[in-house]
């Protein structure tokens, strides 16, 4: 365990020594994790999220999914497949092939001349339950949430298009003051160097500013300036600002970066909407009373089974997963 790295809550909840620390079972593990926390203060929130998940929940052993196994096997086969025998061209045929090669090279050169200025689009995409770290060419760091798409052209790497959710840590360019643009269906976020979260889902875009300053240009032409702690949500379909407020607990907006969703007296209905976006499932409430149950705690973003168990424990409900539909009813 001393040589392991921990980047998500799932890494921690599946570590036997960490579980012992949470439940104070082995003094060696308790001492290790107490010292580990002192050495890694930046991981405190990650540890607290994982602890919330473990308390009161009994876990089954997590098996590697069949799809991940198949993907790993395919990569392994590519690595061990021997190279095919190379046919050697006889000397007397080389002149003919050299002429053909010269023609092909000439065609490539002409094509390159005409297409050099054509921009290339780079696309990063995540599946449900997947989080991707992206380093843009200008030095900006992006963490792309599940079921999201980020794209940009090589002619302007500081202008990106987002579908879904992402957290940006924009590289400052003090010498040129070059701005950075995030574009969604609803608005444009203009920054010069800062940290912020953009969620473009459910026919609206929500922007939360963690550090620095940014300016929003809504699709109706209105511009808004934001300071750290501000949250603004706007929909171009209704042409309305849905939400505008100050956030006192930033981790409630950005905890997904560490592999968990944190709820603080959230209704079960609103919590399940985030679960749907994260895992690609559909929540079905079998009684209206369940929708208004308030829950507090953290759930993982990369393990649906643990997520369901945690919600059941917190909300005192039963959740049955059938064909990616979560049927929910009170106990």
Secondary structure as UniProt FT lines:
FT   TURN            2..3
FT   HELIX           9..13
FT   HELIX           16..23
FT   HELIX           27..39
FT   HELIX           41..43
FT   HELIX           44..54
FT   TURN            55..56
FT   HELIX           66..80
FT   HELIX           91..93
FT   HELIX           94..115
FT   TURN            116..117
FT   STRAND          121..125
FT   TURN            128..129
FT   STRAND          132..135
FT   TURN            137..138
FT   STRAND          141..144
FT   STRAND          149..153
FT   TURN            154..155
FT   STRAND          156..169
FT   TURN            174..177
FT   STRAND          180..183
FT   STRAND          187..191
FT   STRAND          195..201
FT   TURN            202..203
FT   STRAND          204..211
FT   STRAND          213..218
FT   TURN            219..220
FT   STRAND          223..227
FT   TURN            228..229
FT   STRAND          230..235
FT   TURN            236..239
FT   STRAND          240..246
FT   HELIX           251..254
FT   HELIX           255..258
FT   STRAND          260..267
FT   HELIX           268..279
FT   STRAND          282..285
FT   HELIX           288..292
FT   STRAND          294..300
FT   HELIX           304..315
FT   STRAND          317..322
FT   TURN            323..324
FT   STRAND          325..330
//
